[in-house]
Amino acid sequence: MQFHEFRQFICRSGFSRDCLVVAHFSQLKPLLQPFLQFGVFLALLLLSACGFHLRGVVDFPPDVTSVYVQAEDHYSPFYRELVAKIRASGLGPSSDPGSADAIIRVLQDETGHRALTVSARNVPREFEVYYLVNCSASVHGREVVNSQQFILVRDYTYDETKVLGKANEEDVLTNALAENLVGLLVQTISAGN
């Protein structure tokens, strides 16, 4: 049954206008499905043609088979996230810098917070959490990241009646910042290679 035949049938049957809209859409759905599929295909084709790709896992360069990490603090959130990323990629971490294809040197690794706003009673209302790392990296003896500083900042509100929850929120934000910094570092290493 074609659309105009269906419309005439609905009008002759005495259905209300609301029923016509519901019946109309259900009848059009099979007709519109090929156009919808073609539209999605065309959108994906255009997005891929302009270089767009979905945000996925940023990984080390393909020619790297092992990574050595040189850092003073082996217990910082950044170091833990970096080692976890290296393990997830199946690249180590290596215990010998001489046998590693890539060497990452963590020159500075610091995190902290500061009050952004305070109330009239001089009680902090909003805090800013920052994470700063300074790293250099070499791949196959060639310096690809030369002492580059990465810093990320997030803010959160503070409620003195929920002290325990807010302390946990700061830890969660710090770990998320460390994870984002590892992604930035690995992306910079891959781009520089």
C-alpha positions as CSV (number, residue, x, y, z in Angstrom):
1,M,0.0,0.0,0.0
2,Q,1.5,3.4,-1.1
3,F,1.4,6.4,1.2
4,H,-1.4,8.3,-0.6
5,E,-3.6,5.1,-0.6
6,F,-2.9,4.7,3.1
7,R,-3.9,8.3,3.7
8,Q,-7.1,7.9,1.9
9,F,-7.9,4.8,3.8
10,I,-7.3,6.6,7.1
11,C,-9.4,9.5,6.1
12,R,-12.3,7.3,5.0
13,S,-12.1,5.2,8.2
14,G,-12.8,8.3,10.3
15,F,-9.7,8.0,12.5
16,S,-8.7,11.1,14.4
17,R,-5.8,13.3,13.4
18,D,-3.6,11.9,16.2
19,C,-4.2,8.4,14.9
20,L,-3.3,9.5,11.4
21,V,0.1,10.8,12.7
22,V,0.9,7.5,14.5
23,A,-0.3,5.4,11.6
24,H,1.4,7.7,9.2
25,F,4.8,7.4,10.9
26,S,4.6,3.6,11.2
27,Q,3.8,3.4,7.5
28,L,6.6,5.7,6.5
29,K,9.3,3.9,8.6
30,P,10.0,1.1,6.1
31,L,10.1,3.7,3.3
32,L,12.6,6.0,5.2
33,Q,14.9,3.3,6.5
34,P,17.1,3.1,3.3
35,F,17.4,6.9,3.3
36,L,18.4,6.9,7.0
37,Q,21.0,4.1,6.4
38,F,22.4,6.0,3.5
39,G,22.5,9.3,5.5
40,V,24.4,7.6,8.3
41,F,26.8,6.0,5.8
42,L,27.3,9.4,4.1
43,A,28.0,11.1,7.4
44,L,30.6,8.5,8.4
45,L,32.2,8.8,5.0
46,L,32.4,12.6,5.2
47,L,33.8,12.5,8.8
48,S,36.5,10.0,7.9
49,A,37.4,11.9,4.8
50,C,38.2,15.0,6.8
51,G,40.5,13.1,9.1
52,F,38.1,12.8,12.0
53,H,38.3,9.6,14.1
54,L,36.6,8.5,17.2
55,R,38.6,9.1,20.4
56,G,40.1,5.7,21.2
57,V,43.1,4.3,22.9
58,V,46.2,6.4,22.2
59,D,49.1,4.0,22.0
60,F,52.9,4.1,21.7
61,P,54.5,4.1,18.3
62,P,54.3,0.7,16.5
63,D,58.1,0.2,16.4
64,V,58.4,0.4,20.2
65,T,58.6,-3.0,21.9
66,S,59.8,-2.0,25.4
67,V,59.6,1.2,27.5
68,Y,61.8,2.2,30.4
69,V,60.5,4.8,32.9
70,Q,63.0,6.9,34.9
71,A,61.3,8.7,37.8
72,E,62.2,9.7,41.4
73,D,58.7,9.0,42.8
74,H,57.4,5.5,42.0
75,Y,54.3,6.0,44.1
76,S,52.8,9.1,42.5
77,P,49.4,8.7,40.6
78,F,51.1,9.7,37.4
79,Y,53.8,7.1,37.7
80,R,51.2,4.4,38.5
81,E,49.0,5.4,35.6
82,L,52.1,5.5,33.2
83,V,53.2,2.0,34.3
84,A,49.7,0.7,34.0
85,K,49.4,2.1,30.4
86,I,52.8,0.5,29.5
87,R,51.7,-2.8,30.9
88,A,48.3,-2.6,29.1
89,S,50.2,-2.0,25.9
90,G,52.4,-5.1,26.5
91,L,55.6,-3.0,26.5
92,G,57.0,-3.8,29.9
93,P,58.1,-1.6,31.7
94,S,61.7,-2.5,31.1
95,S,64.1,-2.6,34.0
96,D,67.1,-1.8,31.8
97,P,67.4,1.5,29.9
98,G,69.9,0.0,27.5
99,S,67.6,-2.6,26.2
100,A,64.5,-0.4,26.0
101,D,63.3,1.1,22.7
102,A,61.8,4.1,24.5
103,I,62.9,5.9,27.6
104,I,60.6,8.3,29.5
105,R,62.2,10.5,32.0
106,V,59.8,12.1,34.6
107,L,61.7,15.3,35.6
108,Q,58.9,16.8,37.7
109,D,55.7,15.3,39.2
110,E,53.6,17.4,41.5
111,T,50.0,17.8,42.4
112,G,48.1,20.0,44.8
113,H,45.1,22.1,45.4
114,R,44.3,25.7,46.3
115,A,41.2,27.6,47.3
116,L,39.5,29.4,44.5
117,T,36.6,31.1,46.4
118,V,35.8,31.6,50.1
119,S,32.6,32.5,51.9
120,A,31.9,35.5,54.0
121,R,33.0,33.4,57.1
122,N,36.3,32.8,55.4
123,V,35.4,29.1,54.6
124,P,36.6,27.7,51.3
125,R,33.7,27.1,48.9
126,E,35.6,26.0,45.8
127,F,39.0,24.4,45.2
128,E,41.2,23.9,42.2
129,V,43.2,20.6,41.8
130,Y,46.2,20.8,39.6
131,Y,48.6,18.2,38.3
132,L,51.9,19.2,36.7
133,V,54.5,16.9,35.2
134,N,57.6,17.7,33.2
135,C,58.8,14.9,31.0
136,S,61.3,14.1,28.3
137,A,61.3,11.0,26.1
138,S,63.5,9.4,23.5
139,V,62.6,6.6,21.1
140,H,65.5,4.6,19.6
141,G,68.0,7.1,20.9
142,R,66.3,10.1,19.2
143,E,64.8,12.7,21.5
144,V,61.1,13.1,20.6
145,V,59.9,15.0,23.7
146,N,62.5,17.5,25.1
147,S,61.6,18.5,28.6
148,Q,58.0,19.4,28.0
149,Q,55.7,20.5,30.8
150,F,52.1,19.2,31.0
151,I,49.6,20.7,33.4
152,L,45.9,20.0,33.9
153,V,43.6,21.8,36.3
154,R,40.1,20.9,37.5
155,D,37.9,22.6,40.1
156,Y,35.3,21.3,42.5
157,T,33.0,22.8,45.1
158,Y,33.6,22.2,48.8
159,D,30.9,21.7,51.5
160,E,32.2,21.6,55.0
161,T,29.4,19.2,56.0
162,K,30.6,16.6,53.6
163,V,34.4,16.6,54.4
164,L,35.0,12.9,53.8
165,G,33.2,12.8,50.5
166,K,35.1,15.9,49.2
167,A,38.5,14.5,50.2
168,N,37.6,11.4,48.2
169,E,36.5,13.6,45.3
170,E,39.9,15.3,45.3
171,D,41.6,11.9,45.1
172,V,39.4,10.8,42.2
173,L,40.1,14.1,40.4
174,T,43.9,13.7,40.9
175,N,43.8,10.2,39.5
176,A,41.8,11.3,36.5
177,L,44.2,14.1,35.9
178,A,47.1,11.7,36.1
179,E,45.4,9.4,33.6
180,N,44.8,12.3,31.2
181,L,48.4,13.4,31.5
182,V,49.6,9.9,30.6
183,G,47.4,10.0,27.5
184,L,48.8,13.5,26.6
185,L,52.4,12.2,27.0
186,V,51.9,9.1,25.0
187,Q,50.1,11.1,22.2
188,T,53.0,13.5,22.2
189,I,55.5,10.7,21.9
190,S,53.6,9.1,19.1
191,A,53.3,12.4,17.2
192,G,57.0,13.2,17.7
193,N,58.1,9.8,16.4
